[in-house]
Amino acid sequence: MRIVNYPRTLLSLICAMVCATMPTPATAASFSYDDWNSVLQTFVDEEGLVDYDGLAADRDLFDRFLSLIETTSPETDPDLFPTREDQLAYYINAYNAHVFNGVLNLSPDAGTVWGITRSGNSFFSRTKIMVGGRQSNLQDLENEIIREGFKDPRIHAALNCASVGCPKLPSRAFEPATLDDQLDAEMTKFVGEVRNCKIDLDAGTVTLSKIFDWFRGDFEGYESAHDGGGLLDYINRYRAADAQIPGGLKIEFSKYDKRLNRQ
């Protein structure tokens, strides 16, 4: 067999041509929260209050993110959401973004999303939203997809209903890689606020946010399944060792502040 010794430069050229025709390894695609992060960082302050007027005047990034969640979801593009964290982060952010949009669609001088009767029916159950090409509403997104689908009570410290009584909205998106830590942090912050958990030893009471009343079954169901405890045991998971709620206190619930969380 005759061996041909090609010049080194020619060999390099041939190698380059062959390599160019070979498929390159696919990189994992991911769902981007960059636009939503920019919106939150620009229009949400340290107290979780929202500059809705400013957002209404400069909503390009918000509309781009809203369009993304309206067309893309774990249902339409499962490869983009391979883990539970990917999926839950998506739905939390989608809920909060649609709440923003619902507020922007109200009268500019609206003082609440709960309506005249303060029931919230027209806003949470009748406002149509689109998630991954599927029409829904905020109430169904929260109850049927997020609560039933993931059964993680920490979501109640992450979902924001555009009210002062809500958990304070963080100025960054919930991200899959950090979701567990973020949810822990938000629940810790929520139960650490006196407005949400006020202990009165003299009166023998602890006054909790109305959220713990509305969704009591979620908290107690989780605690019962894991450690056999109740509502206060769940809350104590996220309170400091020197701030534990003692047993035997009577549980009361505060009136929910339904004013719009507007700056």
PyRosetta script that sets phi, psi and omega in degrees:
from pyrosetta import init, pose_from_sequence

init()
pose = pose_from_sequence("MRIVNYPRTLLSLICAMVCATMPTPATAASFSYDDWNSVLQTFVDEEGLVDYDGLAADRDLFDRFLSLIETTSPETDPDLFPTREDQLAYYINAYNAHVFNGVLNLSPDAGTVWGITRSGNSFFSRTKIMVGGRQSNLQDLENEIIREGFKDPRIHAALNCASVGCPKLPSRAFEPATLDDQLDAEMTKFVGEVRNCKIDLDAGTVTLSKIFDWFRGDFEGYESAHDGGGLLDYINRYRAADAQIPGGLKIEFSKYDKRLNRQ")
pose.set_psi(1, 134.0)
pose.set_omega(1, -178.2)
pose.set_phi(2, -88.0)
pose.set_psi(2, 125.4)
pose.set_omega(2, -179.5)
pose.set_phi(3, -97.3)
pose.set_psi(3, 126.4)
pose.set_omega(3, -180.0)
pose.set_phi(4, -100.7)
pose.set_psi(4, 125.3)
pose.set_omega(4, 177.7)
pose.set_phi(5, -95.2)
pose.set_psi(5, 97.1)
pose.set_omega(5, 178.9)
pose.set_phi(6, -74.7)
pose.set_psi(6, 148.2)
pose.set_omega(6, 174.7)
pose.set_phi(7, -59.2)
pose.set_psi(7, 149.1)
pose.set_omega(7, -178.1)
pose.set_phi(8, -58.5)
pose.set_psi(8, -38.6)
pose.set_omega(8, -179.0)
pose.set_phi(9, -65.2)
pose.set_psi(9, -35.8)
pose.set_omega(9, 179.2)
pose.set_phi(10, -69.5)
pose.set_psi(10, -40.7)
pose.set_omega(10, 177.2)
pose.set_phi(11, -60.3)
pose.set_psi(11, -40.1)
pose.set_omega(11, 179.7)
pose.set_phi(12, -64.2)
pose.set_psi(12, -39.4)
pose.set_omega(12, 179.9)
pose.set_phi(13, -66.1)
pose.set_psi(13, -43.6)
pose.set_omega(13, 179.3)
pose.set_phi(14, -62.4)
pose.set_psi(14, -43.1)
pose.set_omega(14, 179.5)
pose.set_phi(15, -61.5)
pose.set_psi(15, -41.6)
pose.set_omega(15, -179.5)
pose.set_phi(16, -64.6)
pose.set_psi(16, -38.5)
pose.set_omega(16, -179.5)
pose.set_phi(17, -68.2)
pose.set_psi(17, -40.4)
pose.set_omega(17, -179.9)
pose.set_phi(18, -67.2)
pose.set_psi(18, -44.6)
pose.set_omega(18, -178.8)
pose.set_phi(19, -63.0)
pose.set_psi(19, -33.2)
pose.set_omega(19, -178.5)
pose.set_phi(20, -67.2)
pose.set_psi(20, -28.1)
pose.set_omega(20, -178.5)
pose.set_phi(21, -88.5)
pose.set_psi(21, -9.3)
pose.set_omega(21, -179.2)
pose.set_phi(22, -82.1)
pose.set_psi(22, 140.5)
pose.set_omega(22, 178.9)
pose.set_phi(23, -67.1)
pose.set_psi(23, 140.3)
pose.set_omega(23, 178.0)
pose.set_phi(24, -91.0)
pose.set_psi(24, 149.7)
pose.set_omega(24, 179.5)
pose.set_phi(25, -59.1)
pose.set_psi(25, 136.5)
pose.set_omega(25, -179.3)
pose.set_phi(26, -72.1)
pose.set_psi(26, 137.8)
pose.set_omega(26, 176.1)
pose.set_phi(27, -93.7)
pose.set_psi(27, 144.6)
pose.set_omega(27, -177.2)
pose.set_phi(28, -68.7)
pose.set_psi(28, 124.2)
pose.set_omega(28, 177.4)
pose.set_phi(29, -78.6)
pose.set_psi(29, 155.9)
pose.set_omega(29, 178.9)
pose.set_phi(30, -143.0)
pose.set_psi(30, 156.2)
pose.set_omega(30, 178.3)
pose.set_phi(31, -82.5)
pose.set_psi(31, 131.6)
pose.set_omega(31, -173.7)
pose.set_phi(32, -95.3)
pose.set_psi(32, 132.6)
pose.set_omega(32, 173.9)
pose.set_phi(33, -109.3)
pose.set_psi(33, 17.8)
pose.set_omega(33, -176.4)
pose.set_phi(34, -59.3)
pose.set_psi(34, -47.3)
pose.set_omega(34, -178.9)
pose.set_phi(35, -64.6)
pose.set_psi(35, -41.4)
pose.set_omega(35, -179.7)
pose.set_phi(36, -66.1)
pose.set_psi(36, -39.5)
pose.set_omega(36, 175.4)
pose.set_phi(37, -59.3)
pose.set_psi(37, -43.4)
pose.set_omega(37, -179.9)
pose.set_phi(38, -63.1)
pose.set_psi(38, -40.5)
pose.set_omega(38, 178.5)
pose.set_phi(39, -62.9)
pose.set_psi(39, -48.2)
pose.set_omega(39, -178.2)
pose.set_phi(40, -63.9)
pose.set_psi(40, -43.6)
pose.set_omega(40, -178.3)
pose.set_phi(41, -67.8)
pose.set_psi(41, -27.5)
pose.set_omega(41, -178.3)
pose.set_phi(42, -85.8)
pose.set_psi(42, -37.3)
pose.set_omega(42, -168.4)
pose.set_phi(43, -115.4)
pose.set_psi(43, 1.0)
pose.set_omega(43, 178.0)
pose.set_phi(44, -116.0)
pose.set_psi(44, 128.2)
pose.set_omega(44, -177.9)
pose.set_phi(45, -92.3)
pose.set_psi(45, -175.6)
pose.set_omega(45, -175.3)
pose.set_phi(46, -66.2)
pose.set_psi(46, -20.8)
pose.set_omega(46, 178.8)
pose.set_phi(47, -92.5)
pose.set_psi(47, 5.4)
pose.set_omega(47, 179.6)
pose.set_phi(48, 78.9)
pose.set_psi(48, 11.3)
pose.set_omega(48, 179.0)
pose.set_phi(49, -87.7)
pose.set_psi(49, 148.8)
pose.set_omega(49, -170.0)
pose.set_phi(50, -112.7)
pose.set_psi(50, 135.5)
pose.set_omega(50, 174.3)
pose.set_phi(51, -87.3)
pose.set_psi(51, 79.7)
pose.set_omega(51, -177.5)
pose.set_phi(52, -66.7)
pose.set_psi(52, -34.2)
pose.set_omega(52, 178.8)
pose.set_phi(53, -64.4)
pose.set_psi(53, -43.9)
pose.set_omega(53, 178.4)
pose.set_phi(54, -63.8)
pose.set_psi(54, -40.0)
pose.set_omega(54, 179.2)
pose.set_phi(55, -65.8)
pose.set_psi(55, -40.0)
pose.set_omega(55, 179.9)
pose.set_phi(56, -61.5)
pose.set_psi(56, -30.7)
pose.set_omega(56, -178.5)
pose.set_phi(57, -86.9)
pose.set_psi(57, -13.2)
pose.set_omega(57, -176.6)
pose.set_phi(58, -146.9)
pose.set_psi(58, 74.2)
pose.set_omega(58, -169.1)
pose.set_phi(59, -113.5)
pose.set_psi(59, 18.1)
pose.set_omega(59, -177.4)
pose.set_phi(60, -59.5)
pose.set_psi(60, -49.7)
pose.set_omega(60, -179.2)
pose.set_phi(61, -66.0)
pose.set_psi(61, -38.1)
pose.set_omega(61, 178.7)
pose.set_phi(62, -63.2)
pose.set_psi(62, -45.7)
pose.set_omega(62, -179.7)
pose.set_phi(63, -64.1)
pose.set_psi(63, -34.1)
pose.set_omega(63, 178.3)
pose.set_phi(64, -67.0)
pose.set_psi(64, -40.9)
pose.set_omega(64, 177.5)
pose.set_phi(65, -68.6)
pose.set_psi(65, -41.4)
pose.set_omega(65, 179.3)
pose.set_phi(66, -60.0)
pose.set_psi(66, -42.2)
pose.set_omega(66, 177.6)
pose.set_phi(67, -62.2)
pose.set_psi(67, -36.0)
pose.set_omega(67, -179.7)
pose.set_phi(68, -65.9)
pose.set_psi(68, -45.7)
pose.set_omega(68, -179.2)
pose.set_phi(69, -74.2)
pose.set_psi(69, -21.9)
pose.set_omega(69, 177.6)
pose.set_phi(70, -72.6)
pose.set_psi(70, -24.1)
pose.set_omega(70, -176.7)
pose.set_phi(71, -110.2)
pose.set_psi(71, -20.5)
pose.set_omega(71, -173.2)
pose.set_phi(72, -126.0)
pose.set_psi(72, 135.0)
pose.set_omega(72, -179.2)
pose.set_phi(73, -157.0)
pose.set_psi(73, 172.8)
pose.set_omega(73, 175.0)
pose.set_phi(74, -59.3)
pose.set_psi(74, -23.0)
pose.set_omega(74, 179.6)
pose.set_phi(75, -79.4)
pose.set_psi(75, -40.9)
pose.set_omega(75, -177.6)
pose.set_phi(76, -81.8)
pose.set_psi(76, -33.0)
pose.set_omega(76, -175.8)
pose.set_phi(77, -134.8)
pose.set_psi(77, 70.6)
pose.set_omega(77, -175.7)
pose.set_phi(78, -59.2)
pose.set_psi(78, -26.5)
pose.set_omega(78, 179.8)
pose.set_phi(79, -65.2)
pose.set_psi(79, -24.6)
pose.set_omega(79, 179.0)
pose.set_phi(80, -80.1)
pose.set_psi(80, -14.2)
pose.set_omega(80, -174.9)
pose.set_phi(81, -132.7)
pose.set_psi(81, 66.2)
pose.set_omega(81, -172.1)
pose.set_phi(82, -74.6)
pose.set_psi(82, -19.6)
pose.set_omega(82, -175.2)
pose.set_phi(83, -117.8)
pose.set_psi(83, 165.5)
pose.set_omega(83, 175.3)
pose.set_phi(84, -58.6)
pose.set_psi(84, -39.5)
pose.set_omega(84, -179.1)
pose.set_phi(85, -65.5)
pose.set_psi(85, -40.0)
pose.set_omega(85, 176.7)
pose.set_phi(86, -59.1)
pose.set_psi(86, -44.8)
pose.set_omega(86, -175.6)
pose.set_phi(87, -70.8)
pose.set_psi(87, -46.9)
pose.set_omega(87, -177.7)
pose.set_phi(88, -66.7)
pose.set_psi(88, -41.4)
pose.set_omega(88, 177.3)
pose.set_phi(89, -58.6)
pose.set_psi(89, -42.5)
pose.set_omega(89, 178.8)
pose.set_phi(90, -58.8)
pose.set_psi(90, -50.0)
pose.set_omega(90, -174.5)
pose.set_phi(91, -68.7)
pose.set_psi(91, -35.5)
pose.set_omega(91, 176.4)
pose.set_phi(92, -63.4)
pose.set_psi(92, -48.8)
pose.set_omega(92, 179.7)
pose.set_phi(93, -64.3)
pose.set_psi(93, -37.9)
pose.set_omega(93, 178.8)
pose.set_phi(94, -63.5)
pose.set_psi(94, -42.4)
pose.set_omega(94, 178.4)
pose.set_phi(95, -61.2)
pose.set_psi(95, -51.0)
pose.set_omega(95, -177.0)
pose.set_phi(96, -63.3)
pose.set_psi(96, -36.9)
pose.set_omega(96, 178.7)
pose.set_phi(97, -67.6)
pose.set_psi(97, -40.9)
pose.set_omega(97, 178.9)
pose.set_phi(98, -68.0)
pose.set_psi(98, -30.7)
pose.set_omega(98, 173.8)
pose.set_phi(99, -64.0)
pose.set_psi(99, -44.8)
pose.set_omega(99, 175.7)
pose.set_phi(100, -53.4)
pose.set_psi(100, -49.5)
pose.set_omega(100, -176.8)
pose.set_phi(101, -63.5)
pose.set_psi(101, -38.1)
pose.set_omega(101, 177.5)
pose.set_phi(102, -61.8)
pose.set_psi(102, -40.3)
pose.set_omega(102, 178.1)
pose.set_phi(103, -65.1)
pose.set_psi(103, -41.9)
pose.set_omega(103, -179.5)
pose.set_phi(104, -64.2)
pose.set_psi(104, -24.9)
pose.set_omega(104, 179.1)
pose.set_phi(105, -85.2)
pose.set_psi(105, -6.3)
pose.set_omega(105, 175.9)
pose.set_phi(106, -81.6)
pose.set_psi(106, 173.4)
pose.set_omega(106, 174.0)
pose.set_phi(107, -60.5)
pose.set_psi(107, 140.4)
pose.set_omega(107, -179.4)
pose.set_phi(108, -56.0)
pose.set_psi(108, -25.2)
pose.set_omega(108, -179.5)
pose.set_phi(109, -101.7)
pose.set_psi(109, 17.1)
pose.set_omega(109, 179.6)
pose.set_phi(110, -60.9)
pose.set_psi(110, 136.9)
pose.set_omega(110, -178.8)
pose.set_phi(111, -101.9)
pose.set_psi(111, -7.6)
pose.set_omega(111, -178.5)
pose.set_phi(112, -162.6)
pose.set_psi(112, 157.7)
pose.set_omega(112, 174.1)
pose.set_phi(113, -96.6)
pose.set_psi(113, -1.1)
pose.set_omega(113, -173.0)
pose.set_phi(114, -88.8)
pose.set_psi(114, -3.3)
pose.set_omega(114, 176.2)
pose.set_phi(115, 77.2)
pose.set_psi(115, 179.5)
pose.set_omega(115, -177.1)
pose.set_phi(116, -63.6)
pose.set_psi(116, -39.5)
pose.set_omega(116, -177.6)
pose.set_phi(117, -81.3)
pose.set_psi(117, -7.3)
pose.set_omega(117, -178.4)
pose.set_phi(118, 63.4)
pose.set_psi(118, 21.1)
pose.set_omega(118, 179.1)
pose.set_phi(119, -89.9)
pose.set_psi(119, -25.6)
pose.set_omega(119, -179.9)
pose.set_phi(120, 79.6)
pose.set_psi(120, 2.6)
pose.set_omega(120, -175.3)
pose.set_phi(121, -59.1)
pose.set_psi(121, -44.5)
pose.set_omega(121, -175.6)
pose.set_phi(122, -66.4)
pose.set_psi(122, -30.9)
pose.set_omega(122, -178.4)
pose.set_phi(123, -85.3)
pose.set_psi(123, -50.6)
pose.set_omega(123, -171.2)
pose.set_phi(124, -83.6)
pose.set_psi(124, -28.2)
pose.set_omega(124, -177.1)
pose.set_phi(125, -110.2)
pose.set_psi(125, -22.1)
pose.set_omega(125, -175.5)
pose.set_phi(126, -104.4)
pose.set_psi(126, -18.4)
pose.set_omega(126, 177.5)
pose.set_phi(127, -73.6)
pose.set_psi(127, 120.7)
pose.set_omega(127, -177.9)
pose.set_phi(128, -80.1)
pose.set_psi(128, 134.7)
pose.set_omega(128, 176.1)
pose.set_phi(129, -128.7)
pose.set_psi(129, 161.7)
pose.set_omega(129, 178.5)
pose.set_phi(130, -120.3)
pose.set_psi(130, 127.9)
pose.set_omega(130, 178.5)
pose.set_phi(131, -131.2)
pose.set_psi(131, 110.9)
pose.set_omega(131, -179.9)
pose.set_phi(132, 57.7)
pose.set_psi(132, 40.1)
pose.set_omega(132, 178.7)
pose.set_phi(133, 79.6)
pose.set_psi(133, -0.4)
pose.set_omega(133, -178.9)
pose.set_phi(134, -110.1)
pose.set_psi(134, 128.2)
pose.set_omega(134, -179.9)
pose.set_phi(135, -77.8)
pose.set_psi(135, 138.4)
pose.set_omega(135, -179.3)
pose.set_phi(136, -152.4)
pose.set_psi(136, -160.6)
pose.set_omega(136, 172.5)
pose.set_phi(137, -146.2)
pose.set_psi(137, 168.1)
pose.set_omega(137, -175.2)
pose.set_phi(138, -62.3)
pose.set_psi(138, -38.2)
pose.set_omega(138, -178.6)
pose.set_phi(139, -63.8)
pose.set_psi(139, -44.8)
pose.set_omega(139, -179.8)
pose.set_phi(140, -70.0)
pose.set_psi(140, -36.8)
pose.set_omega(140, 177.9)
pose.set_phi(141, -61.3)
pose.set_psi(141, -43.1)
pose.set_omega(141, 179.9)
pose.set_phi(142, -69.6)
pose.set_psi(142, -51.5)
pose.set_omega(142, -170.8)
pose.set_phi(143, -79.3)
pose.set_psi(143, -46.5)
pose.set_omega(143, -173.0)
pose.set_phi(144, -84.7)
pose.set_psi(144, -37.2)
pose.set_omega(144, -176.2)
pose.set_phi(145, -94.4)
pose.set_psi(145, -51.7)
pose.set_omega(145, -173.3)
pose.set_phi(146, -80.5)
pose.set_psi(146, -53.0)
pose.set_omega(146, -177.3)
pose.set_phi(147, -68.9)
pose.set_psi(147, -51.5)
pose.set_omega(147, -177.4)
pose.set_phi(148, -72.6)
pose.set_psi(148, -34.9)
pose.set_omega(148, -175.7)
pose.set_phi(149, -74.8)
pose.set_psi(149, -29.2)
pose.set_omega(149, -173.6)
pose.set_phi(150, -120.0)
pose.set_psi(150, -23.0)
pose.set_omega(150, 175.6)
pose.set_phi(151, 48.1)
pose.set_psi(151, 51.3)
pose.set_omega(151, 178.6)
pose.set_phi(152, -125.5)
pose.set_psi(152, 103.4)
pose.set_omega(152, -176.0)
pose.set_phi(153, -59.8)
pose.set_psi(153, -16.8)
pose.set_omega(153, 179.9)
pose.set_phi(154, -63.5)
pose.set_psi(154, -18.8)
pose.set_omega(154, 179.6)
pose.set_phi(155, -62.7)
pose.set_psi(155, -22.5)
pose.set_omega(155, -180.0)
pose.set_phi(156, -71.8)
pose.set_psi(156, -11.5)
pose.set_omega(156, 173.3)
pose.set_phi(157, -99.6)
pose.set_psi(157, 1.9)
pose.set_omega(157, -176.8)
pose.set_phi(158, -116.4)
pose.set_psi(158, -33.5)
pose.set_omega(158, 178.6)
pose.set_phi(159, -76.7)
pose.set_psi(159, 135.0)
pose.set_omega(159, -175.6)
pose.set_phi(160, -119.3)
pose.set_psi(160, 126.1)
pose.set_omega(160, -176.0)
pose.set_phi(161, -100.9)
pose.set_psi(161, 22.3)
pose.set_omega(161, 176.1)
pose.set_phi(162, 61.1)
pose.set_psi(162, 33.8)
pose.set_omega(162, 179.7)
pose.set_phi(163, -128.6)
pose.set_psi(163, 154.0)
pose.set_omega(163, 179.8)
pose.set_phi(164, -62.4)
pose.set_psi(164, -31.7)
pose.set_omega(164, -179.8)
pose.set_phi(165, -75.1)
pose.set_psi(165, -9.2)
pose.set_omega(165, 179.8)
pose.set_phi(166, -70.6)
pose.set_psi(166, 164.6)
pose.set_omega(166, 166.8)
pose.set_phi(167, -57.8)
pose.set_psi(167, 145.4)
pose.set_omega(167, -179.9)
pose.set_phi(168, -65.9)
pose.set_psi(168, 128.8)
pose.set_omega(168, -177.1)
pose.set_phi(169, -72.0)
pose.set_psi(169, 123.0)
pose.set_omega(169, 177.1)
pose.set_phi(170, -71.4)
pose.set_psi(170, 153.4)
pose.set_omega(170, -177.6)
pose.set_phi(171, -91.8)
pose.set_psi(171, 33.3)
pose.set_omega(171, 173.1)
pose.set_phi(172, -150.3)
pose.set_psi(172, 154.1)
pose.set_omega(172, -178.6)
pose.set_phi(173, -71.3)
pose.set_psi(173, 156.4)
pose.set_omega(173, 170.4)
pose.set_phi(174, -81.5)
pose.set_psi(174, 123.8)
pose.set_omega(174, -175.2)
pose.set_phi(175, -112.8)
pose.set_psi(175, 142.1)
pose.set_omega(175, -177.9)
pose.set_phi(176, -54.3)
pose.set_psi(176, -42.8)
pose.set_omega(176, -174.9)
pose.set_phi(177, -66.7)
pose.set_psi(177, -25.4)
pose.set_omega(177, -176.6)
pose.set_phi(178, -119.5)
pose.set_psi(178, 10.4)
pose.set_omega(178, -170.6)
pose.set_phi(179, -58.1)
pose.set_psi(179, -46.3)
pose.set_omega(179, -176.7)
pose.set_phi(180, -59.9)
pose.set_psi(180, -45.4)
pose.set_omega(180, 178.7)
pose.set_phi(181, -65.7)
pose.set_psi(181, -39.1)
pose.set_omega(181, 179.9)
pose.set_phi(182, -64.5)
pose.set_psi(182, -43.5)
pose.set_omega(182, 179.8)
pose.set_phi(183, -65.7)
pose.set_psi(183, -40.9)
pose.set_omega(183, 175.0)
pose.set_phi(184, -59.1)
pose.set_psi(184, -44.7)
pose.set_omega(184, -177.5)
pose.set_phi(185, -64.9)
pose.set_psi(185, -41.3)
pose.set_omega(185, -178.6)
pose.set_phi(186, -69.1)
pose.set_psi(186, -39.2)
pose.set_omega(186, 178.2)
pose.set_phi(187, -68.7)
pose.set_psi(187, -39.4)
pose.set_omega(187, 177.0)
pose.set_phi(188, -60.5)
pose.set_psi(188, -44.0)
pose.set_omega(188, 178.5)
pose.set_phi(189, -64.4)
pose.set_psi(189, -41.4)
pose.set_omega(189, -176.7)
pose.set_phi(190, -64.6)
pose.set_psi(190, -49.7)
pose.set_omega(190, -177.1)
pose.set_phi(191, -76.1)
pose.set_psi(191, -12.6)
pose.set_omega(191, 178.6)
pose.set_phi(192, -85.7)
pose.set_psi(192, -10.6)
pose.set_omega(192, 179.1)
pose.set_phi(193, -83.7)
pose.set_psi(193, 134.3)
pose.set_omega(193, -178.8)
pose.set_phi(194, -59.9)
pose.set_psi(194, -33.7)
pose.set_omega(194, -178.9)
pose.set_phi(195, -63.3)
pose.set_psi(195, -23.1)
pose.set_omega(195, -177.7)
pose.set_phi(196, -104.1)
pose.set_psi(196, -16.8)
pose.set_omega(196, -178.2)
pose.set_phi(197, -155.3)
pose.set_psi(197, 95.2)
pose.set_omega(197, -176.1)
pose.set_phi(198, -114.8)
pose.set_psi(198, 118.7)
pose.set_omega(198, -178.4)
pose.set_phi(199, -97.5)
pose.set_psi(199, 129.0)
pose.set_omega(199, 176.5)
pose.set_phi(200, -125.7)
pose.set_psi(200, 94.1)
pose.set_omega(200, -176.7)
pose.set_phi(201, -65.8)
pose.set_psi(201, -34.9)
pose.set_omega(201, 179.9)
pose.set_phi(202, -63.7)
pose.set_psi(202, -39.2)
pose.set_omega(202, -179.9)
pose.set_phi(203, -86.9)
pose.set_psi(203, -12.8)
pose.set_omega(203, -179.0)
pose.set_phi(204, 71.4)
pose.set_psi(204, 33.2)
pose.set_omega(204, -176.8)
pose.set_phi(205, -130.1)
pose.set_psi(205, 158.8)
pose.set_omega(205, 167.4)
pose.set_phi(206, -131.2)
pose.set_psi(206, 124.3)
pose.set_omega(206, -177.7)
pose.set_phi(207, -102.8)
pose.set_psi(207, 120.5)
pose.set_omega(207, -174.1)
pose.set_phi(208, -109.6)
pose.set_psi(208, 159.5)
pose.set_omega(208, 172.8)
pose.set_phi(209, -57.0)
pose.set_psi(209, 146.1)
pose.set_omega(209, 178.3)
pose.set_phi(210, -59.8)
pose.set_psi(210, -22.0)
pose.set_omega(210, 177.9)
pose.set_phi(211, -59.0)
pose.set_psi(211, -35.3)
pose.set_omega(211, 179.4)
pose.set_phi(212, -72.8)
pose.set_psi(212, -16.8)
pose.set_omega(212, 174.8)
pose.set_phi(213, -85.8)
pose.set_psi(213, -50.8)
pose.set_omega(213, -178.6)
pose.set_phi(214, -58.7)
pose.set_psi(214, -39.0)
pose.set_omega(214, -174.9)
pose.set_phi(215, -116.3)
pose.set_psi(215, 30.4)
pose.set_omega(215, -176.6)
pose.set_phi(216, -55.2)
pose.set_psi(216, -38.8)
pose.set_omega(216, -179.8)
pose.set_phi(217, -60.7)
pose.set_psi(217, -34.1)
pose.set_omega(217, 178.7)
pose.set_phi(218, -64.9)
pose.set_psi(218, -46.6)
pose.set_omega(218, -177.4)
pose.set_phi(219, -69.1)
pose.set_psi(219, -46.1)
pose.set_omega(219, -178.3)
pose.set_phi(220, -70.7)
pose.set_psi(220, -34.7)
pose.set_omega(220, 177.8)
pose.set_phi(221, -63.5)
pose.set_psi(221, -42.3)
pose.set_omega(221, 178.5)
pose.set_phi(222, -65.5)
pose.set_psi(222, -47.0)
pose.set_omega(222, -176.3)
pose.set_phi(223, -65.7)
pose.set_psi(223, -40.3)
pose.set_omega(223, 179.4)
pose.set_phi(224, -63.2)
pose.set_psi(224, -39.3)
pose.set_omega(224, -178.5)
pose.set_phi(225, -72.0)
pose.set_psi(225, -26.7)
pose.set_omega(225, -175.4)
pose.set_phi(226, -99.1)
pose.set_psi(226, -47.3)
pose.set_omega(226, -176.1)
pose.set_phi(227, -130.3)
pose.set_psi(227, 5.2)
pose.set_omega(227, 177.4)
pose.set_phi(228, 71.9)
pose.set_psi(228, 18.9)
pose.set_omega(228, -178.4)
pose.set_phi(229, -99.2)
pose.set_psi(229, -165.6)
pose.set_omega(229, -178.7)
pose.set_phi(230, -123.1)
pose.set_psi(230, -159.5)
pose.set_omega(230, -174.8)
pose.set_phi(231, -59.3)
pose.set_psi(231, -48.8)
pose.set_omega(231, -177.5)
pose.set_phi(232, -66.6)
pose.set_psi(232, -30.9)
pose.set_omega(232, 176.5)
pose.set_phi(233, -65.0)
pose.set_psi(233, -39.5)
pose.set_omega(233, 177.6)
pose.set_phi(234, -63.0)
pose.set_psi(234, -47.0)
pose.set_omega(234, -178.8)
pose.set_phi(235, -62.0)
pose.set_psi(235, -39.4)
pose.set_omega(235, -179.6)
pose.set_phi(236, -64.8)
pose.set_psi(236, -21.3)
pose.set_omega(236, 175.1)
pose.set_phi(237, -55.6)
pose.set_psi(237, -33.3)
pose.set_omega(237, -171.2)
pose.set_phi(238, -110.4)
pose.set_psi(238, 8.1)
pose.set_omega(238, 175.3)
pose.set_phi(239, -104.4)
pose.set_psi(239, 150.7)
pose.set_omega(239, -178.4)
pose.set_phi(240, -60.8)
pose.set_psi(240, 157.0)
pose.set_omega(240, -178.0)
pose.set_phi(241, -58.7)
pose.set_psi(241, -33.2)
pose.set_omega(241, -179.4)
pose.set_phi(242, -92.1)
pose.set_psi(242, 10.8)
pose.set_omega(242, 179.9)
pose.set_phi(243, -130.2)
pose.set_psi(243, 23.3)
pose.set_omega(243, -179.8)
pose.set_phi(244, -65.7)
pose.set_psi(244, 143.4)
pose.set_omega(244, 176.5)
pose.set_phi(245, -78.6)
pose.set_psi(245, 120.5)
pose.set_omega(245, -178.8)
pose.set_phi(246, -69.8)
pose.set_psi(246, 153.1)
pose.set_omega(246, 178.1)
pose.set_phi(247, -71.3)
pose.set_psi(247, 159.6)
pose.set_omega(247, 175.8)
pose.set_phi(248, 89.8)
pose.set_psi(248, -5.2)
pose.set_omega(248, 179.2)
pose.set_phi(249, -79.0)
pose.set_psi(249, 146.8)
pose.set_omega(249, 175.1)
pose.set_phi(250, -77.6)
pose.set_psi(250, 132.0)
pose.set_omega(250, -179.5)
pose.set_phi(251, -89.2)
pose.set_psi(251, 127.6)
pose.set_omega(251, 172.9)
pose.set_phi(252, -124.6)
pose.set_psi(252, 162.2)
pose.set_omega(252, -178.3)
pose.set_phi(253, -125.4)
pose.set_psi(253, 135.8)
pose.set_omega(253, -178.0)
pose.set_phi(254, -78.7)
pose.set_psi(254, 160.5)
pose.set_omega(254, 175.3)
pose.set_phi(255, -71.8)
pose.set_psi(255, 135.0)
pose.set_omega(255, -176.2)
pose.set_phi(256, -78.7)
pose.set_psi(256, 131.5)
pose.set_omega(256, 179.4)
pose.set_phi(257, -86.0)
pose.set_psi(257, 106.6)
pose.set_omega(257, -173.6)
pose.set_phi(258, -96.4)
pose.set_psi(258, 11.0)
pose.set_omega(258, 174.6)
pose.set_phi(259, -64.5)
pose.set_psi(259, 146.4)
pose.set_omega(259, -179.5)
pose.set_phi(260, -62.3)
pose.set_psi(260, 137.3)
pose.set_omega(260, -179.5)
pose.set_phi(261, -80.9)
pose.set_psi(261, 56.6)
pose.set_omega(261, -178.3)
pose.set_phi(262, -92.4)
pose.set_psi(262, 140.5)
pose.set_omega(262, 175.2)
pose.set_phi(263, -66.6)
pose.dump_pdb("model.pdb")
